[in-house]
């Protein structure tokens, strides 16, 4: 399953890890130097949320940024009981 937000469409971003060695000049060294650069990916913080979409409740994968902005209307709490549970009590 793709790591993409269903509301904003945000997905993984490219980046890099920069390895440095040496001591900074202001700390008394001769300066830091880059020794290696490796590729990496920044993943979005996705959460599985029960949301109300087109009048029906379904699970969607949404970024936390979309949740904080209020772009998702969460599903209302269920108030009715299952028919089997009602029969067992009565």
N, C-alpha and C positions, 0 to 999 in steps of 0.2 A: 504494500500500500504506500502511495506517495506521501511524503512528509510535507503536505501543502495545506494551508488553512483554507477551509471551504468558503469563508466569508471574504477575507481580504486577498486571498491568493498568494500570500507570502510563502516562500519556500526556502530551501537551503541557500546560503550565500557562500561565495568563495573567499578565501583568505589565505594567510600564510603565517607560519610560526617562524620568527626570526631568532636564531641562536647568536648570542653575543658573548665575547670573552674579553677579559681585560678589566682594568679598574678605571673608573671615570676620572677625568682630569681634575675636577673640583674636589675629588677625594684623595688626590695625591698620586694618581697613576698617569700613564701615558695616553690614556683614552681607550674606549671600547672599540672593538672591531667585530663586524658581522662575519661569522664563520660558516653559517649554513642557513638556507631558507627552504623550508619544506611546506608543501601545500596542505591546507586543511579546509574543513567546511564548518560554517556556523549554522547550527540547526535551530529552527524556530521552536519556541516552547508551546507545543500543541497539547490540548486537553480534550478528552472525549466528553462532550456535553450533551445532555438531553435538551433539545431546543424545539420551539414551536415554529414550524416552517410550512407556509401555505395552509394553515389550519390543522396540520397534523403533527404529531410528536414523533421525532426521530433523533437518533444519535448522530452528531456531526463532530468532526475534528476541527477545533478552532484555536487560534493563537490566543495567548493570554492578553495580548495587547487589544485584540478585538473584544474580549470579555470586559476589560477595564473601561473601554470606551463606551460600552453599552450597546454594541452592534448586534448582540444576540439576545433574543427574548427567550428566557428559560421556560421550560414546560411547567405548568402549574402542578402543585402536589395533588396526588390522586386521593379523592375523598370517598369514592365508592368501594365496596367490598366485592371480592370475587364471589360468584354464585355458589361455589362449592363451600366456601367458608360460612356463608349464611345458612345453608342447609345443615351443616354439621352442628351449628349452635341450636337450631330450632328443632 
